[in-house]
Amino acid sequence: MNGEPIKLLLIEDQRADARLVQNALSLSQAMQFEMEWVERLAKALEAIRAKKFDLILMDLGLPDSQGTETFQRVHEAAPQTPIVVLTDLDDEEIALRTMQMGAQDYVLKYHMASQILGRVVRYAIERHRVLQTAARDRDLLRTLIDALPDYVYVKDAASRFVINNRAHLRVLGLATQEEAVGKWDFDFFPKELAEQYFADEQAVIQSGQPLLDREETTMDRERNVQWLRTTKVPLRDSAGEVIGLVGISRDVSTHRRAEEALEHERYLLHALMDNMPDSIYFKDTESRFVRINNACAKKFGLRDTALAIGKTDADFFSEMHARQALADEVRVMHTGQPLVGIEEMETYPDGSVTWCSSTKMPLRDATGKIVGTFGISRDITQRKRAEQALAERTEQLRERNQQMQEDLNMARELQLAMLPQRFPVVPRNVSQADSALRFFSFYLPSGAVSGDFFDVIPLSDTSVGVFVCDVMGHDVRAALITAMMRALVEELGPVAGDPGQLLTQMNRDLCGLFRQTTSTMFATACYLVADVARGRLLYASAGHPSPLHLHRSAGVVEPVVADDERGPALGLLLEHVAYRTCQRPMSPGDLIMLFTDGLFEIENSRRETYGQQRLVAAALQHIGLPPSELFDTLIDEVREFAANRQFTDDVCLLGMEVSRLAHT
């Protein structure tokens, strides 16, 4: 203790016994003691928390604690301090149990008057120091082997596991050391592998000779084959007898697979060279062939690729082409830069001509030094011959496409011209500002022409018909169908006052038309009649998204068409379908909003659809805005939601505001 007195805590409730301890310790000439005496466990725990002691002497029978529980609580409070138990002859069995729990020693009280107590204390302190050092060394060694990525293990003479590091436990699929102790390789690996491991280990144990750097296979927990480089050496006791073995295995699967991959790459390279239809060649710094593939030999008229070695392009091509090829290769070797995809006209001594697309690269050795060139050439003679014909055909197609584009532009202008340029007023001959019904629209084709269409039809001094449709697709066919539907709306004027009857007749006409075509076509549509004299809205739907009824005075938004009021789409060859005419009241200040599905069937970057629920919520949030501002706000919000801030389908949005009824 470097000459300093030993700090000792005595826990003893008998004053006479405490005096005996003090007298016995004073007899020790080898050590000096500084003793603190307490009579109760509670006081002892306070002293332990307040001060560090070199040793604790304690009686197990205290006024506030008895038996092994007394020792356990003191040991938990001072786990790094050696403890010697004082006991009577009758309690010697309990004292022995405390040694199993961690006590360094025990002393019978009738020996306390002799020099035995001092010797016991001194030995207890030294033994504790030796055990702490051994434990620290053991922990350091354990930390070292657990930190190794290699698999380290110790086995007994029967090849049963005694010690495993963490890396090996992971391979065995175990979490703790205790799970592995006493088990064999047969508990973890297929029988064939376990038998091989056992035979190798028993040979090491029986012969005393190590097994060094052996490559062997194993299996991980998913039964995938892994490669190990393993060393197993005999473990000997102090007498030199072999009592087991120590093994260390390194996972070399990555290295092994890299070797296999390299061999596979060599095989693939040979397969490529032998079977590639393009010409592949390697040349030295003098542009002499050092290797060519079969396709190149065939091109040169050689029966064997080896016949090209040492020759140059001058031996196969005309002087002009050979000179150009040599210049290209000299430039590649000088600059270190490849020539990629250059098109060459190859001329031969007999005057024949071929074309090829060539890539020429610098050939480097392992140090990066350029030692030649290599390249690949693809015959494009047929392609070059076809290019001129293709160019002529392309020009013809360009002219035709230009004409088609002009036709599409005209079709777009005609389609836009078919939309209402001015909306009707109710009653007739009043200004737009005085009209009982006011209309607002937004129309955006996604292509040159659109499959969406709307119209507003004056029916009487107090009523109008509002029609919106969406034809499948947004190409020229869809645009033609919208033109036909516009004509049908005009033709069906006599039944325009009854939405259900108009859609029924329109469906019959379209079914008869579509039956004569070879492709499937259909259209969704919604038609409503607004009557300001009766304050009502008549409507019918053919598979179309329901218009929204904005009761602005009440702050309510609801769909016009209920699910059970919607009929099938038009033109599905269901001629006998009769569409229902439904009605609902309308009031001054109401806004009816009709639209096609392109307004809400749009996705954001997370592939979420905007949907009709968001549209209803947005309309409700901004219900107080004037219709034109409301439409602008809704369009901006949908664009903000969209992944690319763009609509992907045709969009048609039509609003009808009820400014007053005829009797108001």
C-alpha positions in Angstrom: 0.0 0.0 0.0 3.1 2.3 -0.5 3.6 2.7 3.3 0.1 4.2 3.8 -2.1 2.6 6.5 -4.8 0.2 5.3 -8.2 1.9 5.5 -10.5 -0.8 7.1 -14.2 -0.7 7.8 -15.3 -2.9 10.7 -19.0 -3.7 10.8 -19.7 -5.3 14.3 -22.5 -4.7 16.8 -20.5 -6.2 19.8 -18.2 -3.6 21.4 -16.1 -6.4 22.9 -15.6 -8.1 19.5 -14.7 -4.8 18.0 -12.1 -4.2 20.6 -10.7 -7.7 20.0 -10.4 -6.9 16.3 -8.6 -3.7 17.0 -6.1 -5.4 19.4 -5.5 -8.3 17.0 -4.7 -5.9 14.1 -2.4 -3.9 16.3 -0.2 -7.0 16.6 0.5 -7.0 12.9 4.0 -5.6 12.3 3.9 -5.8 8.5 0.9 -3.4 8.1 -0.6 -0.4 9.7 -4.4 0.0 9.9 -6.7 2.9 10.0 -10.0 1.4 11.2 -13.5 2.8 11.2 -16.1 1.0 13.3 -19.9 0.9 12.8 -22.5 -1.2 14.5 -25.3 -1.3 12.0 -25.7 -2.1 8.3 -27.3 1.3 7.6 -24.3 3.1 9.1 -22.0 0.8 7.1 -23.7 1.7 3.8 -23.4 5.4 4.6 -19.6 5.0 5.3 -19.1 3.1 2.1 -20.8 5.8 0.1 -18.7 8.5 1.8 -15.3 6.8 1.7 -13.2 4.3 -0.2 -11.9 1.4 2.0 -9.1 -1.1 1.3 -10.9 -3.9 3.2 -14.2 -4.6 5.0 -14.5 -6.8 8.1 -18.1 -7.6 8.9 -20.2 -9.7 11.1 -23.3 -11.2 9.5 -25.6 -10.8 12.5 -26.5 -7.1 13.0 -29.4 -5.4 14.7 -30.8 -4.2 11.3 -29.8 -7.2 9.1 -29.0 -10.9 9.4 -27.2 -13.6 7.6 -26.2 -13.7 3.9 -28.5 -10.8 3.1 -26.1 -8.6 5.2 -23.2 -9.7 3.1 -25.1 -9.3 -0.2 -26.0 -5.7 0.5 -22.5 -4.7 1.5 -21.0 -6.5 -1.5 -23.4 -4.7 -3.8 -22.5 -1.3 -2.3 -18.7 -2.0 -2.5 -18.2 -4.6 -5.3 -14.5 -3.8 -5.8 -13.5 -3.9 -2.1 -12.3 -7.3 -0.5 -14.6 -8.5 2.3 -13.6 -10.8 5.2 -16.5 -12.2 7.2 -16.3 -12.5 11.0 -18.3 -15.5 12.3 -18.9 -17.7 15.3 -18.3 -21.4 15.1 -22.1 -22.0 14.8 -22.3 -19.7 11.7 -19.3 -21.2 9.8 -21.6 -22.8 7.1 -23.2 -19.4 6.4 -19.7 -17.9 6.2 -18.7 -20.5 3.6 -21.7 -19.5 1.5 -20.6 -15.9 1.6 -17.3 -16.9 0.0 -19.3 -18.5 -2.8 -21.0 -15.1 -3.1 -17.7 -13.2 -3.4 -16.1 -12.9 0.1 -12.3 -13.2 0.2 -12.2 -15.1 3.4 -13.8 -15.6 6.8 -12.3 -15.7 10.4 -13.8 -17.4 13.5 -14.1 -14.9 16.2 -12.2 -17.0 18.8 -9.1 -16.5 16.5 -9.3 -12.7 16.6 -7.1 -12.4 19.5 -4.1 -14.0 17.7 -2.0 -12.8 14.7 -4.2 -14.9 12.4 -6.5 -12.0 11.8 -3.7 -9.7 10.5 -2.4 -12.4 8.2 -5.9 -13.1 6.9 -6.5 -9.4 6.2 -3.1 -9.1 4.4 -3.7 -12.2 2.3 -7.3 -11.1 1.5 -6.0 -7.8 0.2 -3.2 -9.4 -1.9 -5.5 -12.1 -3.2 -8.1 -9.5 -4.2 -5.4 -7.5 -6.0 -4.1 -10.6 -7.9 -7.7 -11.6 -8.8 -8.4 -8.0 -10.0 -5.3 -8.1 -12.2 -6.1 -11.5 -13.6 -9.7 -10.3 -14.3 -8.4 -7.2 -16.0 -6.0 -9.3 -18.1 -8.8 -11.7 -18.9 -11.1 -8.8 -19.9 -8.4 -7.3 -22.1 -7.8 -10.6 -23.8 -11.5 -11.1 -24.2 -11.9 -7.6 -25.6 -9.2 -8.3 -28.1 -10.6 -11.6 -29.4 -14.1 -10.2 -29.5 -12.9 -7.2 -31.6 -11.3 -9.5 -34.2 -13.4 -10.0 -37.3 -11.9 -13.5 -37.6 -13.7 -16.4 -35.9 -11.8 -17.5 -32.7 -12.8 -20.5 -30.7 -11.5 -23.0 -28.1 -12.6 -26.6 -27.9 -12.0 -29.4 -25.5 -10.5 -32.8 -26.4 -13.9 -34.0 -27.5 -14.3 -31.1 -30.0 -16.9 -29.4 -27.8 -16.9 -25.6 -27.7 -15.4 -24.0 -24.6 -14.9 -20.4 -25.7 -16.1 -18.4 -28.8 -15.5 -14.8 -29.7 -18.4 -12.6 -30.8 -17.7 -13.0 -34.5 -18.0 -16.8 -34.2 -21.1 -16.6 -32.1 -22.7 -14.6 -34.9 -21.8 -17.3 -37.4 -23.3 -19.9 -35.1 -26.5 -17.8 -34.8 -26.0 -17.4 -31.0 -26.2 -14.4 -28.7 -24.3 -15.5 -25.6 -21.3 -17.6 -24.7 -23.3 -19.9 -22.5 -25.4 -21.0 -25.5 -22.3 -22.5 -27.2 -20.5 -24.1 -24.3 -20.6 -27.9 -24.5 -22.0 -28.0 -28.0 -20.4 -29.6 -31.2 -20.2 -28.5 -34.8 -22.9 -31.2 -35.3 -25.4 -28.8 -33.5 -24.8 -26.0 -36.1 -23.7 -27.4 -39.4 -24.8 -30.1 -41.9 -23.6 -33.5 -41.0 -21.0 -33.7 -43.9 -19.3 -30.5 -42.8 -19.4 -31.3 -39.1 -17.8 -34.7 -39.7 -15.0 -33.1 -41.7 -14.4 -30.5 -39.0 -14.4 -33.3 -36.3 -11.9 -35.4 -38.2 -9.5 -32.5 -38.7 -9.7 -31.5 -35.1 -9.2 -35.0 -33.7 -6.1 -35.4 -35.9 -4.7 -32.2 -34.4 -5.5 -33.3 -30.9 -4.2 -36.9 -31.4 -1.0 -35.9 -33.2 -0.3 -32.6 -31.4 0.5 -31.1 -34.9 -1.2 -27.9 -36.0 -3.4 -27.5 -39.1 -2.2 -24.3 -40.7 -3.9 -22.0 -43.2 -6.3 -24.6 -44.6 -9.0 -23.4 -47.0 -12.4 -25.0 -46.2 -16.0 -24.4 -46.8 -18.8 -23.7 -44.3 -22.4 -22.5 -44.4 -23.9 -19.4 -42.9 -27.3 -19.3 -41.2 -29.1 -18.9 -44.6 -27.2 -22.1 -45.8 -25.1 -20.1 -48.2 -21.6 -21.6 -48.9 -18.8 -19.5 -47.4 -15.0 -20.0 -47.7 -12.7 -19.9 -44.7 -8.9 -19.9 -44.2 -8.5 -21.9 -41.0 -5.7 -22.6 -38.5 -6.1 -25.0 -35.6 -3.4 -25.6 -33.0 -3.3 -28.0 -30.0 -4.2 -26.5 -26.6 -1.9 -27.9 -23.9 -2.1 -27.8 -20.1 0.8 -26.9 -17.7 2.2 -30.4 -18.1 2.2 -30.2 -21.9 -0.7 -32.6 -22.4 -3.1 -31.8 -25.2 -6.5 -30.9 -23.7 -8.2 -29.4 -26.7 -7.4 -27.0 -29.5 -7.6 -23.3 -30.4 -8.9 -22.4 -33.8 -9.0 -19.2 -35.8 -10.8 -18.9 -39.2 -10.9 -15.9 -41.5 -13.7 -15.5 -44.0 -12.1 -15.4 -47.4 -15.4 -15.7 -49.3 -15.0 -12.3 -50.9 -11.4 -13.1 -52.0 -12.5 -16.5 -53.3 -15.4 -15.1 -55.2 -13.2 -12.5 -56.7 -10.9 -15.2 -57.9 -13.8 -17.1 -59.3 -15.2 -13.9 -60.9 -11.8 -13.2 -62.5 -11.7 -16.7 -63.9 -15.3 -16.3 -65.1 -14.3 -13.0 -66.7 -11.4 -14.7 -68.6 -13.9 -17.3 -69.8 -16.3 -14.6 -70.9 -13.5 -12.7 -72.7 -12.6 -15.8 -74.6 -16.3 -16.4 -75.4 -16.6 -12.8 -76.6 -13.5 -13.0 -78.7 -14.5 -16.3 -80.3 -18.1 -15.6 -81.0 -18.4 -11.8 -81.5 -19.5 -11.0 -85.0 -17.6 -7.7 -84.8 -13.8 -7.6 -85.6 -11.7 -7.3 -82.4 -7.9 -6.8 -82.5 -4.9 -5.9 -80.4 -1.8 -4.2 -81.8 1.7 -3.3 -80.5 3.3 0.1 -80.6 4.3 -0.5 -84.2 0.6 -1.2 -85.1 1.3 -4.9 -85.7 -1.4 -7.3 -84.9 -0.7 -9.4 -81.7 -4.2 -11.0 -81.5 -7.4 -11.0 -83.5 -10.7 -12.8 -83.1 -12.4 -15.2 -85.5 -14.6 -12.5 -87.1 -11.5 -10.4 -87.9 -9.7 -13.4 -89.4 -12.7 -14.2 -91.6 -12.7 -10.5 -92.7 -9.1 -10.8 -93.7 -9.6 -14.2 -95.4 -7.4 -16.1 -92.9 -8.2 -19.7 -91.8 -6.4 -19.1 -88.4 -6.2 -16.1 -86.2 -2.5 -16.7 -85.5 -1.7 -16.0 -89.2 -2.4 -12.2 -88.5 0.3 -11.9 -85.8 3.1 -9.5 -86.8 1.2 -8.2 -89.8 -0.2 -4.7 -90.3 -3.2 -3.1 -92.0 -1.0 -2.6 -95.1 -1.1 -6.4 -95.6 -4.9 -6.4 -96.0 -6.2 -3.0 -97.1 -5.3 -0.4 -99.7 -2.4 1.9 -99.0 -4.7 4.9 -98.5 -6.8 3.1 -95.8 -3.8 1.6 -94.1 -2.1 5.0 -93.9 -5.2 6.6 -92.3 -5.6 3.7 -89.9 -2.0 4.0 -88.8 -2.4 7.8 -88.3 -5.4 7.2 -86.0 -3.6 4.6 -83.9 -0.5 6.8 -83.6 -2.7 9.6 -82.3 -4.4 7.3 -79.8 -1.0 6.1 -78.4 0.4 9.7 -78.3 -2.6 11.3 -76.6 -3.9 8.4 -74.6 -7.4 9.3 -75.7 -9.7 6.8 -77.5 -11.4 7.3 -80.8 -15.0 6.2 -80.2 -17.5 5.2 -82.9 -15.7 6.7 -85.9 -17.0 5.7 -89.2 -14.4 4.5 -91.7 -14.5 3.7 -95.4 -12.4 0.6 -95.9 -10.8 0.2 -99.4 -9.2 -3.0 -100.5 -6.5 -3.7 -103.2 -9.1 -5.1 -105.6 -11.1 -1.8 -105.4 -14.0 -3.0 -103.3 -15.3 -0.8 -100.5 -16.9 -1.5 -97.1 -17.9 0.7 -94.2 -17.3 0.1 -90.5 -17.9 1.8 -87.2 -14.6 1.6 -85.2 -13.5 2.3 -81.6 -9.8 2.4 -81.0 -8.4 2.5 -77.4 -4.9 2.8 -75.9 -3.6 -0.6 -74.6 -1.9 -0.2 -71.2 0.2 -2.6 -69.1 -0.2 -3.1 -65.4 1.7 0.0 -64.6 -0.4 2.2 -66.9 2.2 2.5 -69.6 0.8 2.5 -73.2 2.0 -0.6 -75.0 -0.2 -0.5 -78.1 -3.8 -0.2 -79.1 -6.9 -2.4 -79.3 -10.2 -1.9 -81.1 -13.5 -3.2 -82.3 -15.0 -2.7 -85.8 -18.6 -3.3 -86.8 -19.5 -3.7 -90.5 -22.0 -1.0 -91.3 -21.9 -1.3 -95.1 -25.6 -2.3 -95.4 -26.5 0.5 -93.0 -24.7 3.1 -95.1 -26.3 1.9 -98.2 -29.7 2.2 -96.5 -29.0 5.6 -95.1 -29.4 7.4 -98.4 -32.8 5.7 -99.1 -33.7 6.5 -95.4 -32.8 10.1 -95.8 -35.0 10.4 -98.9 -37.9 8.7 -97.0 -37.3 10.9 -94.0 -37.7 14.0 -96.1 -41.0 12.6 -97.4 -42.2 11.8 -93.9 -41.1 15.3 -92.7 -43.3 16.9 -95.4 -46.2 14.6 -94.5 -45.8 15.3 -90.8 -45.7 19.0 -91.5 -49.0 18.7 -93.4 -50.4 16.6 -90.5 -49.3 19.2 -88.0 -50.9 22.0 -90.0 -54.1 19.9 -90.1 -54.0 19.3 -86.4 -53.5 23.0 -85.8 -56.6 23.7 -88.0 -58.5 21.0 -86.1 -57.6 22.7 -82.8 -58.8 26.0 -84.0 -62.0 24.5 -85.3 -62.6 22.7 -82.0 -62.0 25.8 -80.0 -64.4 27.6 -82.4 -67.1 25.1 -81.5 -67.0 26.1 -77.9 -69.4 28.9 -76.8 -67.8 32.2 -77.7 -70.6 34.1 -75.8 -72.8 32.7 -73.1 -76.6 33.2 -73.3 -78.3 35.6 -70.9 -81.6 35.0 -69.0 -84.0 36.5 -69.9 -83.0 37.2 -73.5 -82.1 40.8 -74.5 -80.6 41.7 -71.1 -77.0 42.6 -70.5 -74.6 40.0 -69.1 -74.5 42.0 -65.8 -78.3 41.7 -65.5 -78.6 38.0 -66.5 -80.2 35.7 -63.9 -77.6 33.1 -64.8 -73.9 33.9 -65.4 -71.4 31.5 -66.8 -67.6 31.0 -66.4 -65.3 28.5 -68.0 -61.8 27.1 -68.1 -60.7 24.9 -71.0 -57.2 23.3 -71.4 -56.5 20.6 -74.0 -53.6 18.3 -73.1 -52.7 17.8 -76.7 -53.2 19.4 -80.1 -56.9 18.5 -79.9 -59.1 17.5 -77.0 -61.7 14.9 -76.0 -63.5 17.4 -73.7 -66.4 19.5 -74.8 -69.1 21.8 -73.3 -72.0 23.9 -74.5 -74.6 26.2 -73.1 -78.0 26.1 -74.9 -80.7 28.7 -74.5 -84.1 26.9 -74.2 -86.5 29.7 -73.2 -86.6 33.1 -71.6 -86.1 31.4 -68.2 -84.1 28.3 -68.8 -80.9 27.1 -70.4 -79.3 23.7 -71.0 -75.7 23.0 -69.9 -73.9 20.1 -71.5 -70.4 18.8 -70.7 -68.8 15.6 -72.0 -65.5 13.7 -71.9 -64.7 11.3 -74.8 -62.2 8.5 -74.2 -58.7 9.6 -75.2 -57.5 13.0 -76.3 -56.5 12.3 -79.9 -58.0 13.1 -83.2 -60.6 10.4 -82.8 -61.8 11.9 -79.6 -62.0 15.3 -81.1 -64.1 14.0 -84.0 -66.5 12.4 -81.5 -66.8 15.7 -79.6 -67.8 17.4 -82.9 -70.4 14.7 -83.5 -71.8 15.1 -80.0 -72.1 18.8 -80.5 -74.1 18.2 -83.7 -76.2 15.7 -81.8 -76.9 18.2 -79.0 -78.2 20.7 -81.7 -80.1 17.9 -83.5 -81.8 16.8 -80.3 -83.2 20.3 -79.6 -86.8 19.1 -79.3 -86.0 17.0 -76.3 -83.4 19.4 -74.8 -85.8 20.3 -72.0 -85.6 16.7 -70.6 -82.0 15.8 -69.7 -82.7 12.1 -69.3 -84.4 11.9 -72.7 -81.6 13.8 -74.4 -78.9 11.5 -73.1 -81.0 8.4 -73.9 -81.4 9.5 -77.5 -77.8 10.5 -77.8 -76.7 7.1 -76.5 -78.7 5.3 -79.1 -77.2 7.4 -81.9 -73.6 6.9 -80.6 -74.1 3.1 -80.2 -75.3 2.8 -83.8 -72.2 4.8 -84.9 -69.7 3.0 -82.7 -71.0 -0.4 -83.8 -69.6 0.3 -87.3 -66.0 0.9 -85.9 -63.3 -1.6 -85.1 -62.2 0.0 -81.8 -64.0 0.6 -78.5 -65.1 4.2 -77.9 -67.3 5.7 -75.2 -68.0 9.1 -73.7 -69.1 10.3 -70.3 -71.6 13.2 -70.2 -73.7 15.3 -67.9 -76.6 17.5 -69.0 -78.6 19.8 -66.8 -81.4 22.3 -67.4 -81.5 25.4 -65.1 -85.0 26.9 -64.8 -84.9 30.3 -63.0 -88.7 30.6 -63.2 -89.3 27.4 -61.1 -86.0 27.7 -59.1 -85.0 24.2 -60.0 -82.3 22.2 -61.7 -83.1 19.2 -63.9 -80.1 16.8 -64.6 -79.0 13.5 -65.9 -75.6 11.8 -65.9 -74.0 9.2 -68.1 -71.0 8.0 -66.1 -69.7 11.6 -65.6 -68.2 13.0 -62.5 -70.9 14.7 -60.5 -71.1 18.6 -60.7 -70.8 20.4 -57.4 -73.6 22.5 -56.0 -72.0 25.4 -54.0 -74.7 26.8 -51.6 -72.6 29.9 -50.9 -75.1 31.5 -48.5 -75.1 28.4 -46.3 -71.4 27.6 -46.8 -72.1 24.1 -48.1 -70.7 22.1 -51.0 -72.5 19.0 -52.2 -72.5 16.8 -55.3 -75.4 17.3 -57.7 -75.7 13.7 -58.8 -76.1 10.9 -56.3 -74.4 7.6 -57.0 -77.8 5.9 -57.7 -78.7 8.6 -60.2 -75.7 8.1 -62.5 -76.2 6.0 -65.6 -73.5 4.2 -67.7 -71.2 6.0 -70.2 -72.5 6.8 -73.7 -71.7 4.5 -76.6 -71.1 1.2 -74.8 -73.5 -0.6 -77.1 -76.2 -0.5 -74.5 -78.9 1.0 -76.8 -81.9 0.3 -74.5 -80.6 2.2 -71.4 -83.0 4.9 -70.3 -81.3 7.7 -68.4 -83.2 9.2 -65.4 -84.1 12.9 -65.2 -83.6 14.1 -61.6 -84.1 17.5 -60.0 -83.0 19.7 -57.1 -83.8 23.2 -56.1 -81.5 26.1 -56.7 -81.3 29.5 -54.9 -79.9 32.9 -55.6 -76.2 33.0 -54.9 -75.7 29.3 -55.7 -72.9 28.2 -58.0 -73.1 25.0 -60.1 -69.6 23.7 -61.0 -69.3 21.2 -63.9 -65.9 19.6 -64.8 -64.2 16.6 -66.4 -62.0 14.1 -64.6 -58.8 15.7 -65.9 -59.3 18.4 -63.1 -58.8 15.9 -60.2 -57.3 12.7 -61.6 -53.8 13.9 -61.2 -50.9 12.5 -59.1 -48.2 14.1 -57.0 -44.6 12.9 -56.6 -45.7 10.3 -54.0 -48.2 8.9 -56.6 -51.1 10.2 -54.5 -54.2 11.2 -56.5 -55.7 14.7 -55.9 -59.2 13.2 -56.1 -62.7 14.6 -55.8 -62.6 14.8 -52.0 -59.7 17.3 -52.1 -61.6 19.2 -54.9 -64.7 19.5 -52.7 -62.6 20.6 -49.7 -60.9 23.3 -51.8 -64.2 24.5 -53.2 -65.6 24.8 -49.7 -62.5 26.6 -48.4 -62.8 29.2 -51.1 -66.6 29.3 -51.4 -66.8 33.0 -50.8 -64.6 34.0 -53.8 -66.2 35.3 -57.0 -66.5 32.5 -59.6 -63.6 33.6 -61.8 -61.3 33.9 -58.8 -62.5 30.6 -57.4 -61.7 28.9 -60.7 -58.2 30.4 -60.8 -57.6 29.4 -57.2 -58.7 25.8 -57.8 -56.6 25.5 -61.0 -53.5 26.9 -59.1 -54.1 24.5 -56.2 -54.3 21.4 -58.4 -51.2 22.5 -60.4 -49.3 23.0 -57.1 -50.3 19.4 -56.1 -49.3 17.9 -59.4 -45.8 16.2 -59.6 -44.6 18.5 -62.5 -47.1 21.3 -61.9 -48.7 20.2 -65.1 -52.1 18.7 -66.0 -51.8 15.3 -67.7 -55.3 15.1 -69.2 -57.7 17.5 -70.9 -59.4 19.8 -68.4 -62.8 21.4 -68.8 -64.3 23.5 -65.9 -67.7 25.3 -66.3 -69.5 27.3 -63.7 -73.1 28.6 -63.6 -73.9 31.3 -61.0 -77.5 31.9 -60.1 -77.7 35.6 -59.5 -81.5 35.7 -59.1 -84.6 33.8 -59.8 -87.4 35.0 -62.1 -89.7 35.9 -59.3 -86.9 37.7 -57.2 
